[in-house]
């Protein structure tokens, strides 16, 4: 797999917002456990902290908009599809995302996400704004899928004390395997999160894959990019997979349309604005069916 020098970490950062790296076949399988590499150049704690700060401070210049489909691919049962929209930008030094997903019954689920050291999330429910607390962020954006507010926010990037476990390979490229330990366990039961392992490309400091880890050390969810698409000289995520390692169910996010260099009003990213649908740009770049 080739990784172009034009693929900036800031663009990949959005792929797991929709974050991540490298164009693969749309039918690519989940990656096998990567082999170990020589550990001589493994970053120490100070260098690890610098790389994390560099990565989390990156971001696409300007506001943007995505239209997507969530395809729920259960291990057993029928595939289901949900349409969605995402507005993104940066406000007051933090990345913000507004998400709208329409389920099979036609109900619209609206969420607002702010990342950073003090990440917060809100959902519009039953005619009012509800703040998502703790394990609420691990719940599916819509029932029947395996993508959550936690997946889009990536709050683990701001957990203190990140360390590099080893240098390994992901998708055939060398990567630093970072371990982020949660200040306290999030949630309960088999879906609780105690840590996150994130694989950052050693050359581009780009996020390639993440693993949510339970209190017993078991990987409970894996997220990775399937493919990218070039739009207006920028690489844009085309497909992302979120796999529940407990149930083996998977949700694929297919991005179908993109608008870059937008200019959203500040009020769009206020919790009170969730009561109304977001604006749709007049000009879209179609990148999917």
C-alpha positions as CSV (number, residue, x, y, z in Angstrom):
1,X,0.0,0.0,0.0
2,X,1.3,3.5,-0.9
3,X,0.8,6.5,1.2
4,X,1.2,9.8,-0.7
5,X,3.1,12.7,0.9
6,X,0.2,14.9,0.0
7,X,-1.9,13.0,2.5
8,X,-1.6,15.4,5.4
9,X,-2.3,14.3,9.0
10,X,-5.0,17.0,9.3
11,X,-7.1,15.4,6.6
12,X,-6.6,11.9,8.0
13,X,-7.6,13.3,11.4
14,X,-11.1,13.9,10.0
15,X,-11.6,10.4,8.9
16,X,-12.2,9.1,12.4
17,X,-14.1,12.0,12.9
18,X,-14.0,10.3,10.0
19,X,-10.3,9.9,10.5
20,X,-7.6,7.7,9.1
21,X,-5.3,6.4,6.3
22,X,-4.6,4.8,3.0
23,X,-6.7,3.6,0.0
24,X,-7.6,-0.1,0.1
25,X,-10.1,-2.3,-1.8
26,X,-13.7,-1.7,-0.8
27,X,-13.8,-5.4,0.0
28,X,-10.7,-5.3,2.3
29,X,-10.9,-7.5,5.3
30,X,-10.0,-6.4,8.8
31,X,-6.2,-6.3,9.3
32,X,-4.4,-9.2,10.9
33,X,-2.3,-8.6,14.0
34,X,0.7,-6.7,12.6
35,X,4.2,-8.1,13.0
36,X,6.8,-6.5,15.4
37,X,9.5,-4.2,14.1
38,X,12.8,-3.3,15.6
39,X,12.2,-1.2,18.7
40,X,15.4,0.8,18.7
41,X,13.7,4.0,17.6
42,X,10.6,3.7,19.8
43,X,9.6,7.2,21.1
44,X,10.2,7.9,24.7
45,X,7.4,9.5,26.9
46,X,8.4,13.1,26.0
47,X,8.5,12.3,22.2
48,X,5.2,10.4,22.5
49,X,3.6,13.4,24.2
50,X,4.9,15.7,21.4
51,X,3.5,13.4,18.6
52,X,0.1,13.2,20.3
53,X,0.0,17.0,20.7
54,X,1.0,17.4,17.0
55,X,-1.7,15.0,15.9
56,X,-4.6,16.4,18.0
57,X,-3.9,20.0,17.1
58,X,-4.1,19.3,13.3
59,X,-7.3,20.0,11.5
60,X,-8.8,20.8,8.1
61,X,-8.8,24.6,7.5
62,X,-12.3,25.8,7.2
63,X,-15.7,24.2,7.7
64,X,-16.9,21.2,5.8
65,X,-20.0,19.0,5.1
66,X,-20.5,15.3,4.4
67,X,-23.4,13.2,3.3
68,X,-23.1,9.5,4.1
69,X,-24.8,6.1,4.5
70,X,-24.4,3.9,7.5
71,X,-24.7,0.3,6.5
72,X,-25.3,-2.0,9.4
73,X,-23.7,-5.4,8.6
74,X,-24.7,-7.8,11.3
75,X,-23.0,-11.2,11.6
76,X,-26.5,-12.7,11.4
77,X,-29.6,-11.0,10.0
78,X,-30.3,-8.6,7.3
79,X,-28.2,-5.5,6.3
80,X,-29.8,-2.2,7.2
81,X,-29.0,1.3,5.8
82,X,-29.3,4.8,7.4
83,X,-28.7,8.1,5.7
84,X,-26.8,10.8,7.4
85,X,-25.2,14.3,7.3
86,X,-22.3,15.8,9.1
87,X,-21.2,19.4,9.5
88,X,-17.7,20.0,10.9
89,X,-15.4,22.9,11.8
90,X,-13.3,24.4,14.6
91,X,-14.7,26.7,17.2
92,X,-12.8,28.2,20.2
93,X,-9.8,25.9,19.6
94,X,-11.9,22.7,19.5
95,X,-13.2,20.6,16.7
96,X,-17.0,20.4,16.5
97,X,-19.3,18.1,14.7
98,X,-23.0,18.1,14.2
99,X,-24.5,14.9,13.0
100,X,-28.0,14.0,11.7
101,X,-28.9,10.4,10.9
102,X,-32.3,9.2,9.6
103,X,-33.4,5.7,10.6
104,X,-35.6,3.2,8.8
105,X,-38.7,4.6,10.4
106,X,-37.9,8.1,9.1
107,X,-37.0,9.5,12.6
108,X,-34.0,12.0,12.6
109,X,-31.4,11.6,15.3
110,X,-29.4,14.8,15.9
111,X,-26.2,15.1,17.9
112,X,-23.6,17.8,18.6
113,X,-20.1,16.8,19.5
114,X,-17.2,18.9,20.8
115,X,-13.8,17.3,21.3
116,X,-10.8,18.6,23.2
117,X,-9.6,18.3,26.8
118,X,-13.2,19.0,28.0
119,X,-15.1,17.0,25.3
120,X,-18.9,17.2,25.5
121,X,-21.8,15.8,23.5
122,X,-25.5,16.5,23.2
123,X,-28.5,14.8,21.6
124,X,-31.9,16.1,20.6
125,X,-34.5,13.8,22.1
126,X,-38.2,14.2,22.7
127,X,-38.2,17.9,21.9
128,X,-35.3,18.9,24.1
129,X,-31.5,18.9,24.3
130,X,-30.0,16.1,26.4
131,X,-26.4,16.1,27.5
132,X,-24.6,12.8,27.0
133,X,-22.7,11.7,30.1
134,X,-20.0,9.0,30.5
135,X,-21.2,5.7,29.0
136,X,-23.9,7.6,27.0
137,X,-21.1,8.5,24.5
138,X,-20.6,4.7,23.8
139,X,-24.2,4.2,22.7
140,X,-24.8,3.8,19.0
141,X,-25.6,7.0,17.1
142,X,-28.8,5.2,16.1
143,X,-29.9,1.7,17.4
144,X,-28.7,-1.1,15.3
145,X,-25.3,0.4,14.3
146,X,-21.8,0.1,15.8
147,X,-20.7,3.8,15.5
148,X,-20.9,6.1,18.5
149,X,-20.3,9.6,19.6
150,X,-17.1,8.3,21.3
151,X,-15.8,7.0,17.9
152,X,-16.2,10.4,16.3
153,X,-14.9,12.5,19.2
154,X,-11.9,10.4,20.0
155,X,-11.6,11.9,23.6
156,X,-8.8,9.5,24.3
157,X,-6.4,11.8,22.4
158,X,-6.6,14.1,25.5
159,X,-6.2,11.5,28.2
160,X,-2.9,12.1,30.1
161,X,0.1,9.8,30.1
162,X,-0.1,8.2,26.6
163,X,2.8,5.8,26.0
164,X,4.2,4.0,22.9
165,X,3.9,0.2,23.5
166,X,5.9,-0.8,20.4
167,X,6.6,-0.1,16.7
168,X,4.6,-2.5,14.5
169,X,3.0,-2.7,11.1
170,X,-0.6,-1.8,10.1
171,X,-1.7,-2.2,6.5
172,X,2.0,-2.9,5.7
173,X,3.3,0.4,7.0
174,X,5.4,1.0,10.2
175,X,3.3,2.6,13.0
176,X,3.7,3.6,16.6
177,X,1.2,1.7,18.8
178,X,0.1,4.3,21.3
179,X,-1.8,3.2,24.5
180,X,-4.1,5.7,26.0
181,X,-5.4,4.7,29.5
182,X,-8.8,6.1,30.6
183,X,-8.7,8.2,33.8
184,X,-11.5,5.9,34.9
185,X,-13.4,3.1,33.2
186,X,-16.2,4.3,31.0
187,X,-19.4,2.3,31.0
188,X,-19.9,-1.1,32.5
189,X,-20.1,-4.7,31.5
190,X,-18.4,-6.2,28.5
191,X,-18.7,-3.0,26.5
192,X,-16.8,-0.8,29.1
193,X,-13.7,1.0,27.9
194,X,-10.6,1.1,30.0
195,X,-8.0,2.1,27.3
196,X,-7.6,2.8,23.6
197,X,-4.8,1.6,21.4
198,X,-4.1,3.9,18.4
199,X,-1.7,3.2,15.6
200,X,0.0,6.3,14.1
201,X,2.0,6.1,11.0
202,X,5.6,6.7,11.9
203,X,6.3,8.9,8.8
204,X,3.1,11.0,8.6
205,X,1.9,10.8,12.2
206,X,-1.5,9.8,10.7
207,X,-4.0,7.6,12.6
208,X,-4.4,4.3,10.8
209,X,-6.5,2.2,13.2
210,X,-7.9,2.3,16.7
211,X,-8.9,-0.4,19.2
212,X,-11.2,0.1,22.2
213,X,-10.0,-2.1,25.1
214,X,-12.1,-3.4,28.0
215,X,-11.0,-3.7,31.7
216,X,-9.8,-7.3,31.2
217,X,-7.5,-6.2,28.3
218,X,-9.8,-7.5,25.5
219,X,-10.3,-5.5,22.3
220,X,-14.0,-4.8,22.1
221,X,-14.1,-2.6,19.0
222,X,-11.8,-1.9,16.0
223,X,-12.1,1.1,13.7
224,X,-10.2,1.6,10.5
225,X,-10.3,3.3,7.1
226,X,-11.2,1.3,4.0
227,X,-10.7,3.9,1.3
228,X,-10.1,7.6,0.4
229,X,-11.2,9.8,-2.5
230,X,-9.5,12.9,-3.8
231,X,-11.7,16.0,-3.8
232,X,-10.5,19.4,-4.8
233,X,-6.9,18.4,-4.3
234,X,-7.6,17.0,-0.9
235,X,-7.9,13.4,0.2
236,X,-11.4,12.7,1.8
237,X,-12.5,9.6,3.6
238,X,-14.7,7.4,1.3
239,X,-15.3,4.4,3.6
240,X,-14.8,3.7,7.3
241,X,-15.5,0.4,9.2
242,X,-16.5,0.1,12.8
243,X,-16.4,-3.6,14.0
244,X,-17.8,-4.8,17.3
245,X,-15.3,-7.5,18.3
246,X,-17.8,-9.0,20.9
247,X,-20.7,-9.6,18.5
248,X,-18.6,-9.5,15.3
249,X,-21.2,-7.1,13.8
250,X,-19.9,-4.3,11.6
251,X,-21.1,-0.9,10.5
252,X,-19.6,0.7,7.3
253,X,-19.8,4.5,6.8
254,X,-19.9,5.3,3.1
255,X,-19.4,9.0,2.3
256,X,-21.3,9.9,-0.8
257,X,-21.0,13.7,-1.1
258,X,-18.6,16.4,0.2
259,X,-18.5,20.2,0.5
260,X,-15.2,21.8,1.5
261,X,-14.3,25.3,2.5
262,X,-17.8,26.0,3.9
263,X,-18.5,28.8,6.4
264,X,-21.1,27.7,8.9
265,X,-22.6,30.2,11.3
266,X,-21.4,29.9,14.9
267,X,-25.0,29.1,16.0
268,X,-25.0,25.9,14.0
269,X,-22.8,24.3,16.7
270,X,-24.8,25.4,19.7
271,X,-26.9,22.7,21.5
272,X,-30.1,24.7,21.2
273,X,-29.8,24.6,17.4
274,X,-30.3,20.9,17.4
275,X,-34.1,21.5,17.3
276,X,-33.8,22.5,13.6
277,X,-32.3,20.7,10.6
278,X,-28.9,21.9,9.5
279,X,-28.2,23.8,6.2
280,X,-27.3,21.8,3.1
281,X,-24.7,23.4,0.7
282,X,-25.9,24.3,-2.8
283,X,-22.8,22.7,-4.4
284,X,-21.7,19.2,-3.5
285,X,-19.0,17.0,-4.8
286,X,-20.5,13.5,-5.4
287,X,-18.0,10.8,-4.6
288,X,-20.3,7.8,-4.2
289,X,-23.5,6.2,-5.7
